[in-house]
Amino acid sequence: QVQVVESGGGLVQAGGSLRLSCAVSGRTFSRYAIGWFRQPPGRVREGVSCINMKDGTTNTADSLKDRFIISKDNTKNTVYLQMNRMTPEDTAVYHCAADYDGRCQEYDTWGQGTKVTVSS
């Protein structure tokens, strides 16, 4: 069983940056992926980005590609989401999740989330 725990959320001013971390523990698979999602207040959850932990292939939402960067550190079993030039529209609870098949499609394990608030 894989566990994922998010951290790094908080309050940031518009135009600022924040880096979220997703720590992975437990039994991992040779090929799995970690995705980031967010749920703004009163809105549905949306996909942000995903990275394959074996080959590093990434996939980021088109609307966020120029500001959000996903990366990984396999030595620390941690995935990061660097968020730049943030706007109030980035305010949301951010979750990471593990896809055991590594395809960034169906996620098996979810974290509790970390709250991000961007002030104007």
ZAZASE-756813 format. One record per atom (N, C-alpha, C, O, CB): chain; atom name; z, x, y. Coordinates in pm, 1 decimal, padded with zeros to 6 digits, m for minus. Glycine has a CB too. Example, Ala and Ser with C-alpha at 12.3 -4.5 7.8 and 13.67 -1.06 7.14 Angstrom:
2
A,N,00780.0,01319.0,m00569.0;
A,CA,00780.0,01230.0,m00450.0;
A,C,00780.0,01320.0,m00330.0;
A,O,00846.5,01423.6,m00331.9;
A,CB,00904.6,01130.8,m00447.3;
A,N,00708.0,01285.0,m00225.0;
A,CA,00714.0,01367.0,m00106.0;
A,C,00787.0,01290.0,00003.0;
A,O,00803.9,01340.9,00113.8;
A,CB,00572.5,01408.4,m00059.8;
This chain:
120
A,N,00000.0,00084.4,m00118.0;
A,CA,00000.0,00000.0,00000.0;
A,C,00000.0,00088.8,00124.2;
A,O,00078.3,00183.1,00135.4;
A,CB,00122.1,m00095.9,m00000.1;
A,N,m00088.3,00056.7,00215.4;
A,CA,m00099.4,00131.8,00339.5;
A,C,m00020.3,00059.9,00447.6;
A,O,m00022.9,m00062.8,00456.5;
A,CB,m00247.8,00149.1,00381.6;
A,N,00048.5,00135.6,00528.0;
A,CA,00114.9,00081.0,00645.4;
A,C,00055.9,00143.7,00769.9;
A,O,00020.7,00261.6,00770.5;
A,CB,00267.1,00104.6,00639.4;
A,N,00045.2,00064.0,00875.5;
A,CA,m00002.6,00114.5,01003.2;
A,C,00093.2,00068.6,01112.6;
A,O,00138.1,m00046.0,01114.0;
A,CB,m00147.9,00066.3,01032.1;
A,N,00123.2,00160.0,01203.5;
A,CA,00216.1,00131.0,01312.0;
A,C,00155.7,00178.5,01443.3;
A,O,00119.0,00295.1,01457.7;
A,CB,00353.6,00198.1,01287.2;
A,N,00146.0,00086.8,01538.7;
A,CA,00090.2,00119.9,01668.3;
A,C,00200.5,00166.3,01763.7;
A,O,00317.0,00128.7,01750.2;
A,CB,00015.4,m00000.7,01726.8;
A,N,00160.5,00248.2,01859.5;
A,CA,00250.6,00289.5,01965.9;
A,C,00168.2,00329.9,02087.0;
A,O,00046.4,00346.0,02079.0;
A,CB,00342.2,00405.9,01919.8;
A,N,00236.9,00345.7,02198.5;
A,CA,00169.9,00393.1,02318.2;
A,C,00140.2,00288.1,02422.8;
A,O,00090.2,00320.5,02530.6;
A,CB,00045.8,00456.7,02280.5;
A,N,00170.0,00163.0,02393.1;
A,CA,00145.7,00058.6,02491.6;
A,C,00241.1,00068.5,02608.7;
A,O,00338.4,00143.8,02605.8;
A,CB,00157.4,m00077.4,02427.7;
A,N,00211.2,m00009.1,02712.3;
A,CA,00296.5,m00010.0,02829.4;
A,C,00224.3,m00065.9,02949.2;
A,O,00123.1,m00134.8,02937.1;
A,CB,00346.4,00128.5,02859.2;
A,N,00278.6,m00034.6,03065.8;
A,CA,00223.8,m00082.6,03192.3;
A,C,00146.5,00029.4,03259.9;
A,O,00194.6,00142.2,03271.4;
A,CB,00336.0,m00135.1,03285.0;
A,N,00026.6,m00003.4,03304.2;
A,CA,m00056.6,00095.4,03372.9;
A,C,m00126.8,00026.9,03488.8;
A,O,m00157.6,m00092.1,03482.1;
A,CB,m00160.2,00160.6,03275.6;
A,N,m00151.5,00100.8,03593.3;
A,CA,m00222.7,00045.6,03707.9;
A,C,m00372.7,00044.7,03682.9;
A,O,m00424.6,00126.5,03606.9;
A,CB,m00190.7,00125.3,03834.4;
A,N,m00439.8,m00045.8,03745.6;
A,CA,m00585.3,m00051.6,03734.5;
A,C,m00644.7,00082.8,03775.1;
A,O,m00603.7,00145.1,03873.1;
A,CB,m00643.1,m00165.9,03822.1;
A,N,m00742.9,00124.8,03695.9;
A,CA,m00804.7,00255.0,03719.1;
A,C,m00740.7,00367.1,03639.4;
A,O,m00795.8,00476.7,03629.7;
A,CB,m00798.7,00288.5,03864.3;
A,N,m00625.0,00339.6,03582.7;
A,CA,m00553.5,00441.3,03506.9;
A,C,m00597.9,00449.6,03362.4;
A,O,m00690.7,00380.8,03319.9;
A,CB,m00406.9,00414.7,03512.3;
A,N,m00529.9,00534.9,03287.9;
A,CA,m00562.4,00558.8,03147.4;
A,C,m00438.2,00543.0,03061.2;
A,O,m00324.7,00554.3,03107.4;
A,CB,m00623.2,00699.0,03128.6;
A,N,m00464.5,00516.7,02935.0;
A,CA,m00356.3,00502.9,02837.5;
A,C,m00412.0,00543.6,02702.4;
A,O,m00528.8,00518.8,02672.6;
A,CB,m00298.7,00356.3,02834.0;
A,N,m00328.5,00605.9,02621.0;
A,CA,m00371.4,00640.6,02486.1;
A,C,m00278.7,00574.1,02384.9;
A,O,m00157.1,00593.4,02386.9;
A,CB,m00373.1,00794.5,02466.2;
A,N,m00338.6,00496.8,02298.0;
A,CA,m00265.1,00432.2,02190.3;
A,C,m00275.7,00515.1,02063.0;
A,O,m00374.6,00584.8,02040.5;
A,CB,m00317.6,00289.5,02166.5;
A,N,m00172.6,00506.2,01981.0;
A,CA,m00172.0,00575.1,01853.2;
A,C,m00151.7,00475.2,01741.1;
A,O,m00081.7,00375.1,01756.0;
A,CB,m00063.3,00682.8,01849.7;
A,N,m00214.7,00504.9,01628.3;
A,CA,m00197.3,00424.7,01507.7;
A,C,m00159.4,00521.5,01395.5;
A,O,m00243.2,00597.7,01347.3;
A,CB,m00328.3,00342.0,01472.3;
A,N,m00034.5,00517.9,01355.1;
A,CA,00013.3,00605.3,01249.8;
A,C,m00004.4,00538.3,01114.3;
A,O,00038.2,00424.6,01094.0;
A,CB,00160.1,00642.7,01273.0;
A,N,m00067.5,00609.5,01022.3;
A,CA,m00097.7,00555.7,00889.8;
A,C,m00006.9,00621.9,00787.3;
A,O,00008.6,00744.0,00786.9;
A,CB,m00247.2,00577.6,00853.1;
A,N,00052.8,00541.5,00701.0;
A,CA,00138.3,00595.9,00596.4;
A,C,00117.9,00518.2,00468.0;
A,O,00048.9,00416.4,00464.9;
A,CB,00285.9,00592.5,00638.7;
A,N,00180.0,00568.9,00361.4;
A,CA,00166.0,00502.7,00233.1;
A,C,00047.9,00557.7,00155.6;
A,O,m00005.5,00663.8,00187.9;
A,CB,00150.9,00353.3,00252.2;
A,N,00008.6,00485.3,00054.7;
A,CA,m00101.0,00528.5,m00029.9;
A,C,m00233.0,00502.4,00040.8;
A,O,m00271.8,00387.4,00061.8;
A,CB,m00096.8,00456.8,m00166.1;
A,N,m00299.6,00607.1,00076.3;
A,CA,m00429.8,00591.9,00140.3;
A,C,m00540.0,00614.0,00037.1;
A,O,m00516.0,00670.5,m00069.6;
A,CB,m00445.0,00690.6,00259.0;
A,N,m00656.5,00570.6,00069.0;
A,CA,m00770.5,00580.9,m00019.4;
A,C,m00860.1,00694.6,00027.1;
A,O,m00852.6,00737.9,00142.1;
A,CB,m00848.2,00448.2,m00024.7;
A,N,m00944.0,00741.9,m00062.4;
A,CA,m01029.1,00854.5,m00025.5;
A,C,m01122.5,00818.8,00088.6;
A,O,m01161.5,00904.5,00168.0;
A,CB,m01109.6,00901.2,m00145.3;
A,N,m01157.6,00692.4,00095.9;
A,CA,m01246.4,00650.5,00201.6;
A,C,m01192.1,00520.9,00260.7;
A,O,m01202.7,00415.6,00197.8;
A,CB,m01391.8,00632.8,00149.4;
A,N,m01135.6,00526.6,00377.5;
A,CA,m01089.7,00405.9,00442.5;
A,C,m01116.5,00416.1,00591.7;
A,O,m01148.9,00523.5,00642.3;
A,CB,m00940.3,00381.9,00414.9;
A,N,m01103.3,00307.9,00659.6;
A,CA,m01130.1,00303.1,00802.4;
A,C,m01013.7,00239.9,00876.2;
A,O,m00939.1,00159.2,00820.8;
A,CB,m01258.9,00226.2,00830.6;
A,N,m00999.9,00277.7,01000.6;
A,CA,m00899.4,00219.3,01088.7;
A,C,m00970.4,00155.1,01206.5;
A,O,m01052.4,00217.4,01273.8;
A,CB,m00796.8,00326.2,01136.7;
A,N,m00937.3,00031.2,01229.1;
A,CA,m00995.1,m00040.0,01342.0;
A,C,m00890.0,m00076.2,01445.0;
A,O,m00772.5,m00094.9,01413.6;
A,CB,m01065.7,m00164.7,01294.6;
A,N,m00935.4,m00085.4,01568.1;
A,CA,m00851.1,m00133.7,01677.6;
A,C,m00902.6,m00269.8,01721.9;
A,O,m01023.1,m00291.8,01734.3;
A,CB,m00849.9,m00032.9,01797.3;
A,N,m00809.4,m00359.6,01745.1;
A,CA,m00840.2,m00493.7,01793.6;
A,C,m00747.9,m00523.9,01910.5;
A,O,m00645.7,m00458.0,01929.4;
A,CB,m00824.6,m00600.6,01680.3;
A,N,m00785.0,m00623.4,01987.9;
A,CA,m00695.2,m00665.5,02094.4;
A,C,m00700.0,m00816.7,02110.0;
A,O,m00801.0,m00881.0,02081.4;
A,CB,m00731.4,m00596.5,02226.7;
A,N,m00589.0,m00871.3,02155.8;
A,CA,m00581.3,m01014.2,02181.5;
A,C,m00524.1,m01035.7,02320.2;
A,O,m00403.5,m01022.8,02340.8;
A,CB,m00495.6,m01086.0,02074.6;
A,N,m00611.0,m01068.7,02416.0;
A,CA,m00563.6,m01097.9,02550.9;
A,C,m00481.9,m01226.1,02553.0;
A,O,m00496.2,m01308.3,02462.5;
A,CB,m00681.4,m01108.9,02647.8;
A,N,m00397.6,m01246.0,02652.1;
A,CA,m00316.2,m01368.0,02659.6;
A,C,m00402.5,m01493.5,02658.6;
A,O,m00494.0,m01506.6,02739.9;
A,CB,m00229.6,m01366.2,02785.4;
A,N,m00374.3,m01584.8,02568.1;
A,CA,m00445.2,m01711.1,02562.7;
A,C,m00586.8,m01703.2,02510.0;
A,O,m00662.7,m01799.5,02521.0;
A,CB,m00448.1,m01769.8,02695.6;
A,N,m00622.9,m01590.7,02453.4;
A,CA,m00759.2,m01574.4,02404.4;
A,C,m00759.6,m01529.0,02259.1;
A,O,m00656.3,m01490.2,02204.7;
A,CB,m00835.5,m01474.5,02491.2;
A,N,m00875.8,m01534.3,02197.7;
A,CA,m00886.4,m01495.0,02057.9;
A,C,m00890.8,m01343.6,02046.2;
A,O,m00922.4,m01272.3,02141.4;
A,CB,m01010.6,m01557.3,01993.0;
A,N,m00858.2,m01297.4,01926.8;
A,CA,m00861.9,m01155.0,01901.1;
A,C,m01005.1,m01104.1,01899.2;
A,O,m01096.2,m01173.0,01853.3;
A,CB,m00792.6,m01123.1,01769.8;
A,N,m01023.9,m00982.6,01949.5;
A,CA,m01158.2,m00924.2,01950.8;
A,C,m01154.0,m00780.2,01900.6;
A,O,m01054.9,m00709.1,01917.5;
A,CB,m01218.7,m00929.7,02092.9;
A,N,m01261.9,m00740.5,01840.0;
A,CA,m01271.4,m00604.4,01790.0;
A,C,m01297.6,m00506.4,01902.9;
A,O,m01374.6,m00535.4,01994.5;
A,CB,m01380.8,m00593.9,01685.2;
A,N,m01234.4,m00391.9,01896.8;
A,CA,m01249.3,m00289.0,01998.8;
A,C,m01328.1,m00170.5,01944.2;
A,O,m01432.7,m00134.0,01997.8;
A,CB,m01111.8,m00243.0,02049.3;
A,N,m01277.2,m00111.8,01838.1;
A,CA,m01340.0,00008.3,01785.8;
A,C,m01292.6,00033.4,01643.4;
A,O,m01191.6,m00021.3,01599.2;
A,CB,m01309.3,00129.4,01875.4;
A,N,m01367.8,00117.6,01572.5;
A,CA,m01333.4,00147.6,01433.6;
A,C,m01379.9,00288.7,01401.4;
A,O,m01479.6,00336.6,01455.5;
A,CB,m01397.3,00044.2,01335.5;
A,N,m01306.4,00354.4,01312.7;
A,CA,m01344.7,00489.5,01273.0;
A,C,m01322.7,00506.7,01123.5;
A,O,m01220.9,00464.0,01069.0;
A,CB,m01264.7,00595.3,01352.3;
A,N,m01419.0,00569.6,01058.5;
A,CA,m01405.8,00600.6,00916.7;
A,C,m01327.5,00730.8,00904.1;
A,O,m01363.2,00832.0,00964.3;
A,CB,m01546.0,00611.5,00847.1;
A,N,m01220.6,00727.1,00825.4;
A,CA,m01131.0,00841.9,00820.0;
A,C,m01188.1,00959.0,00740.8;
A,O,m01137.8,01070.9,00750.6;
A,CB,m00999.9,00800.7,00760.5;
A,N,m01291.6,00934.3,00663.4;
A,CA,m01349.5,01043.1,00584.6;
A,C,m01459.6,01116.3,00661.1;
A,O,m01457.6,01239.0,00671.1;
A,CB,m01405.0,00988.8,00453.4;
A,N,m01555.6,01041.0,00715.1;
A,CA,m01669.2,01107.2,00778.5;
A,C,m01668.2,01098.1,00931.3;
A,O,m01754.2,01156.1,00997.6;
A,CB,m01796.5,01048.3,00726.1;
A,N,m01571.0,01025.2,00987.0;
A,CA,m01559.2,01019.6,01131.9;
A,C,m01655.0,00926.2,01201.5;
A,O,m01658.1,00922.1,01324.5;
A,CB,m01577.4,01152.6,01186.1;
A,N,m01732.7,00851.4,01127.0;
A,CA,m01825.2,00756.4,01188.4;
A,C,m01747.9,00654.9,01270.6;
A,O,m01647.5,00600.4,01224.7;
A,CB,m01910.4,00685.3,01081.3;
A,N,m01794.6,00629.7,01392.1;
A,CA,m01726.2,00535.9,01480.1;
A,C,m01817.7,00421.1,01519.7;
A,O,m01940.2,00430.8,01513.5;
A,CB,m01675.0,00607.3,01604.5;
A,N,m01754.6,00313.3,01560.1;
A,CA,m01827.3,00195.7,01607.0;
A,C,m01740.0,00129.6,01711.8;
A,O,m01630.7,00081.9,01681.3;
A,CB,m01861.9,00096.4,01489.3;
A,N,m01788.0,00126.7,01835.5;
A,CA,m01710.9,00070.6,01946.6;
A,C,m01788.6,m00044.2,02009.7;
A,O,m01911.2,m00039.4,02019.5;
A,CB,m01678.8,00179.5,02052.5;
A,N,m01717.0,m00146.1,02052.0;
A,CA,m01780.9,m00259.8,02117.7;
A,C,m01865.3,m00210.6,02235.3;
A,O,m01821.8,m00125.3,02312.6;
A,CB,m01674.9,m00362.4,02165.6;
A,N,m01984.9,m00264.6,02247.8;
A,CA,m02078.3,m00219.4,02351.2;
A,C,m02017.1,m00224.8,02490.9;
A,O,m02039.0,m00135.3,02572.5;
A,CB,m02204.5,m00303.6,02347.5;
A,N,m01941.2,m00328.9,02517.5;
A,CA,m01884.8,m00346.9,02651.0;
A,C,m01775.4,m00246.1,02683.0;
A,O,m01734.1,m00234.3,02798.4;
A,CB,m01830.2,m00486.3,02664.9;
A,N,m01727.8,m00173.2,02582.6;
A,CA,m01616.7,m00081.0,02602.9;
A,C,m01655.2,00065.5,02580.4;
A,O,m01574.5,00155.0,02605.3;
A,CB,m01503.3,m00117.9,02511.1;
A,N,m01775.2,00090.0,02534.5;
A,CA,m01816.7,00224.7,02495.3;
A,C,m01803.0,00327.3,02606.8;
A,O,m01775.6,00444.3,02580.3;
A,CB,m01958.8,00222.0,02448.2;
A,N,m01821.7,00284.9,02730.3;
A,CA,m01817.8,00383.6,02837.6;
A,C,m01676.2,00413.5,02884.0;
A,O,m01655.9,00502.5,02966.7;
A,CB,m01900.1,00335.8,02954.3;
A,N,m01576.7,00339.9,02831.6;
A,CA,m01438.5,00362.3,02877.1;
A,C,m01341.2,00391.6,02763.7;
A,O,m01241.6,00460.6,02785.5;
A,CB,m01390.1,00242.1,02953.4;
A,N,m01366.5,00342.1,02645.7;
A,CA,m01273.0,00356.9,02534.0;
A,C,m01328.5,00455.4,02431.4;
A,O,m01446.5,00450.9,02396.5;
A,CB,m01245.0,00220.0,02467.6;
A,N,m01241.7,00543.9,02384.1;
A,CA,m01282.7,00645.2,02286.9;
A,C,m01184.5,00643.3,02170.5;
A,O,m01063.4,00653.7,02189.7;
A,CB,m01289.3,00787.3,02352.2;
A,N,m01237.7,00630.0,02050.4;
A,CA,m01154.4,00634.5,01930.6;
A,C,m01166.9,00772.4,01867.8;
A,O,m01274.6,00832.1,01867.3;
A,CB,m01194.9,00523.2,01829.0;
A,N,m01056.1,00822.3,01815.2;
A,CA,m01057.6,00952.6,01749.6;
A,C,m00949.9,00954.7,01641.5;
A,O,m00868.4,00863.0,01630.9;
A,CB,m01035.2,01067.6,01852.6;
A,N,m00951.5,01060.0,01562.3;
A,CA,m00855.4,01068.2,01452.6;
A,C,m00805.7,01210.6,01435.5;
A,O,m00872.1,01307.5,01472.4;
A,CB,m00917.9,01018.1,01322.1;
A,N,m00688.0,01219.5,01379.0;
A,CA,m00632.2,01348.1,01339.5;
A,C,m00584.7,01330.8,01195.2;
A,O,m00477.1,01276.7,01169.9;
A,CB,m00514.0,01394.4,01436.2;
A,N,m00665.8,01377.2,01102.3;
A,CA,m00633.3,01357.6,00961.4;
A,C,m00507.0,01433.4,00920.7;
A,O,m00436.7,01392.7,00828.3;
A,CB,m00750.1,01401.5,00874.5;
A,N,m00479.0,01542.6,00989.2;
A,CA,m00358.5,01618.9,00954.3;
A,C,m00232.5,01539.5,00987.3;
A,O,m00127.1,01561.1,00927.4;
A,CB,m00356.7,01754.0,01028.3;
A,N,m00244.2,01447.9,01082.7;
A,CA,m00129.9,01366.3,01120.8;
A,C,m00144.5,01222.1,01073.0;
A,O,m00057.8,01138.6,01098.8;
A,CB,m00112.0,01369.3,01271.2;
A,N,m00254.4,01193.4,01003.2;
A,CA,m00280.5,01055.1,00959.4;
A,C,m00265.6,00958.3,01075.9;
A,O,m00199.5,00855.0,01065.4;
A,CB,m00184.9,01014.9,00844.8;
A,N,m00327.8,00993.8,01185.2;
A,CA,m00314.3,00914.4,01306.6;
A,C,m00450.7,00892.4,01370.2;
A,O,m00535.1,00981.9,01374.2;
A,CB,m00219.1,00982.8,01405.9;
A,N,m00469.6,00772.3,01419.2;
A,CA,m00590.8,00736.7,01492.8;
A,C,m00550.2,00703.5,01635.6;
A,O,m00447.9,00639.5,01659.8;
A,CB,m00666.1,00616.0,01425.6;
A,N,m00632.0,00748.2,01728.7;
A,CA,m00602.3,00728.3,01870.0;
A,C,m00707.8,00640.1,01935.5;
A,O,m00823.7,00637.4,01894.0;
A,CB,m00593.5,00863.0,01942.4;
A,N,m00665.6,00569.0,02037.5;
A,CA,m00758.0,00494.5,02120.6;
A,C,m00731.0,00534.6,02265.2;
A,O,m00630.3,00495.8,02324.5;
A,CB,m00743.0,00339.4,02099.5;
A,N,m00822.2,00612.3,02319.9;
A,CA,m00811.2,00654.4,02458.8;
A,C,m00879.2,00550.3,02546.3;
A,O,m00997.5,00521.0,02528.8;
A,CB,m00874.0,00795.1,02480.5;
A,N,m00804.8,00495.4,02639.5;
A,CA,m00858.0,00390.8,02726.9;
A,C,m00858.1,00442.5,02869.8;
A,O,m00753.5,00479.7,02923.1;
A,CB,m00774.8,00259.2,02715.4;
A,N,m00975.0,00444.7,02931.5;
A,CA,m00992.0,00498.5,03066.1;
A,C,m01040.0,00392.3,03162.9;
A,O,m01093.7,00289.1,03122.8;
A,CB,m01089.5,00614.5,03064.7;
A,N,m01019.8,00419.1,03290.5;
A,CA,m01063.3,00327.8,03397.4;
A,C,m01028.6,00183.9,03362.4;
A,O,m01113.6,00095.0,03362.2;
A,CB,m01215.1,00340.9,03422.1;
A,N,m00905.5,00165.1,03333.9;
A,CA,m00862.0,00034.9,03285.4;
A,C,m00860.5,m00070.2,03395.4;
A,O,m00840.2,m00039.9,03513.0;
A,CB,m00725.0,00046.2,03224.0;
A,N,m00882.4,m00194.1,03354.1;
A,CA,m00882.5,m00307.6,03445.7;
A,C,m00784.1,m00412.6,03394.9;
A,O,m00743.6,m00407.4,03278.8;
A,CB,m01025.4,m00367.9,03460.1;
A,N,m00745.5,m00506.6,03478.9;
A,CA,m00654.7,m00612.6,03432.9;
A,C,m00708.9,m00688.4,03311.7;
A,O,m00631.7,m00745.6,03234.8;
A,CB,m00628.4,m00710.5,03545.8;
A,N,m00839.7,m00688.8,03294.7;
A,CA,m00899.3,m00757.3,03178.9;
A,C,m00870.1,m00685.9,03047.7;
A,O,m00893.4,m00741.4,02940.3;
A,CB,m01049.6,m00769.6,03197.2;
A,N,m00819.9,m00564.9,03055.5;
A,CA,m00780.3,m00492.4,02934.0;
A,C,m00639.6,m00528.7,02888.4;
A,O,m00594.4,m00483.2,02783.3;
A,CB,m00788.9,m00342.5,02957.4;
A,N,m00571.0,m00609.7,02966.4;
A,CA,m00436.7,m00653.8,02928.0;
A,C,m00443.8,m00733.0,02798.3;
A,O,m00517.6,m00831.0,02788.3;
A,CB,m00372.2,m00739.1,03040.1;
A,N,m00366.7,m00689.9,02699.2;
A,CA,m00371.4,m00753.5,02568.0;
A,C,m00266.6,m00689.5,02477.9;
A,O,m00206.7,m00587.2,02511.2;
A,CB,m00513.1,m00741.8,02505.0;
A,N,m00246.7,m00752.2,02363.9;
A,CA,m00174.3,m00686.6,02255.2;
A,C,m00278.1,m00617.4,02168.2;
A,O,m00373.3,m00679.9,02121.3;
A,CB,m00087.6,m00789.0,02171.6;
A,N,m00259.0,m00490.2,02147.8;
A,CA,m00354.4,m00410.9,02071.3;
A,C,m00298.6,m00386.4,01931.7;
A,O,m00184.6,m00343.4,01914.2;
A,CB,m00385.1,m00276.6,02142.8;
A,N,m00382.0,m00414.8,01834.0;
A,CA,m00345.2,m00396.5,01693.6;
A,C,m00438.1,m00295.4,01628.6;
A,O,m00556.0,m00286.6,01663.0;
A,CB,m00349.6,m00530.6,01617.4;
A,N,m00383.9,m00219.5,01534.6;
A,CA,m00472.0,m00142.4,01447.5;
A,C,m00461.1,m00200.2,01306.2;
A,O,m00362.5,m00264.7,01270.5;
A,CB,m00435.2,00010.6,01449.6;
A,N,m00564.2,m00175.2,01228.7;
A,CA,m00571.2,m00230.5,01094.2;
A,C,m00647.8,m00134.8,01003.7;
A,O,m00732.1,m00057.7,01049.4;
A,CB,m00637.9,m00369.9,01095.3;
A,N,m00617.2,m00141.3,00875.7;
A,CA,m00681.2,m00053.6,00778.1;
A,C,m00777.7,m00131.7,00690.1;
A,O,m00744.9,m00238.0,00637.4;
A,CB,m00575.9,00016.5,00691.7;
A,N,m00897.0,m00076.5,00675.8;
A,CA,m00997.7,m00132.9,00585.6;
A,C,m01010.6,m00036.9,00468.5;
A,O,m01061.3,00074.1,00484.8;
A,CB,m01136.9,m00155.1,00658.2;
A,N,m00965.6,m00077.9,00351.4;
A,CA,m00960.2,00013.2,00237.2;
A,C,m01099.5,00056.7,00189.5;
A,O,m01113.1,00160.5,00124.8;
A,CB,m00885.5,m00052.7,00122.9;
A,N,m01201.0,m00021.0,00220.6;
A,CA,m01336.6,00013.3,00177.3;
A,C,m01408.4,00105.9,00274.5;
A,O,m01514.9,00159.3,00243.6;
A,CB,m01417.5,m00112.2,00159.0;
A,N,m01349.7,00124.2,00390.9;
A,CA,m01407.6,00217.7,00485.6;
A,C,m01529.7,00168.6,00559.5;
A,O,m01601.8,00248.5,00619.2;
A,CB,m01441.9,00339.7,00416.4;
A,N,m01554.8,00037.2,00557.0;
A,CA,m01677.9,m00012.3,00617.5;
A,C,m01656.4,m00080.3,00751.9;
A,O,m01752.3,m00127.4,00813.1;
A,CB,m01744.7,m00107.7,00524.1;
A,N,m01533.1,m00086.2,00798.5;
A,CA,m01503.6,m00152.0,00926.5;
A,C,m01547.5,m00297.7,00924.5;
A,O,m01604.4,m00348.0,01021.3;
A,CB,m01572.5,m00078.3,01042.1;
A,N,m01520.7,m00364.1,00814.0;
A,CA,m01563.2,m00503.9,00802.3;
A,C,m01447.7,m00597.1,00768.5;
A,O,m01420.9,m00691.9,00842.2;
A,CB,m01670.9,m00516.7,00696.8;
A,N,m01380.9,m00571.5,00660.1;
A,CA,m01269.9,m00657.3,00618.6;
A,C,m01143.3,m00573.0,00613.4;
A,O,m01137.2,m00470.9,00544.9;
A,CB,m01298.3,m00724.5,00480.0;
A,N,m01043.4,m00617.9,00686.6;
A,CA,m00924.0,m00538.4,00702.9;
A,C,m00810.9,m00591.4,00615.4;
A,O,m00788.3,m00712.0,00605.4;
A,CB,m00881.8,m00536.2,00848.7;
A,N,m00741.5,m00498.4,00553.2;
A,CA,m00643.0,m00533.2,00451.6;
A,C,m00499.6,m00527.7,00501.3;
A,O,m00414.1,m00602.5,00454.0;
A,CB,m00657.7,m00442.4,00334.8;
A,N,m00473.8,m00441.1,00594.6;
A,CA,m00337.3,m00420.5,00644.4;
A,C,m00339.3,m00414.8,00795.2;
A,O,m00423.0,m00347.2,00854.9;
A,CB,m00275.2,m00291.3,00586.4;
A,N,m00245.5,m00487.1,00857.4;
A,CA,m00240.3,m00494.8,01003.4;
A,C,m00104.2,m00447.1,01054.1;
A,O,m00001.2,m00463.3,00988.5;
A,CB,m00268.1,m00639.4,01051.3;
A,N,m00107.9,m00388.2,01172.3;
A,CA,00016.6,m00352.2,01237.6;
A,C,00069.2,m00465.6,01323.4;
A,O,00003.9,m00568.6,01340.5;
A,CB,m00002.2,m00228.1,01321.6;
A,N,00187.4,m00444.7,01376.6;
A,CA,00252.4,m00547.8,01457.2;
A,C,00196.2,m00556.1,01598.3;
A,O,00210.9,m00658.0,01665.6;
A,CB,00400.5,m00522.0,01463.7;
A,N,00133.4,m00451.5,01641.8;
A,CA,00072.4,m00452.7,01774.2;
A,C,00155.5,m00381.1,01878.3;
A,O,00276.7,m00365.0,01863.9;
A,CB,00048.9,m00593.2,01818.0;
A,N,00087.7,m00338.4,01983.8;
A,CA,00154.4,m00278.4,02098.6;
A,C,00096.2,m00341.9,02224.6;
A,O,m00025.3,m00356.9,02237.5;
A,CB,00137.2,m00122.1,02100.1;
A,N,00183.5,m00378.4,02315.9;
A,CA,00140.7,m00453.7,02433.2;
A,C,00096.9,m00361.3,02545.2;
A,O,00164.5,m00263.9,02578.3;
A,CB,00252.3,m00544.5,02481.5;
A,N,m00017.3,m00394.1,02602.2;
A,CA,m00072.0,m00318.9,02714.7;
A,C,m00089.3,m00414.5,02832.1;
A,O,m00151.1,m00520.2,02819.3;
A,CB,m00207.8,m00250.5,02677.0;
A,N,m00034.7,m00376.3,02944.9;
A,CA,m00048.0,m00455.5,03066.5;
A,C,m00107.4,m00368.5,03175.9;
A,O,m00056.7,m00260.3,03205.7;
A,CB,00088.8,m00514.0,03110.7;
A,N,m00215.3,m00417.2,03235.0;
A,CA,m00280.4,m00345.1,03343.7;
A,C,m00259.0,m00424.1,03472.4;
A,O,m00302.5,m00538.7,03483.2;
A,CB,m00433.0,m00323.9,03315.0;
A,N,m00193.4,m00363.9,03567.8;
A,CA,m00165.3,m00431.8,03693.9;
A,C,m00275.4,m00403.0,03794.7;
A,O,m00335.7,m00295.6,03795.1;
A,CB,m00028.6,m00388.6,03750.0;
A,N,m00300.1,m00501.7,03880.0;
A,CA,m00407.6,m00486.3,03979.0;
A,C,m00355.6,m00422.0,04106.8;
A,O,m00432.1,m00401.3,04201.0;
A,CB,m00471.1,m00622.3,04011.0;
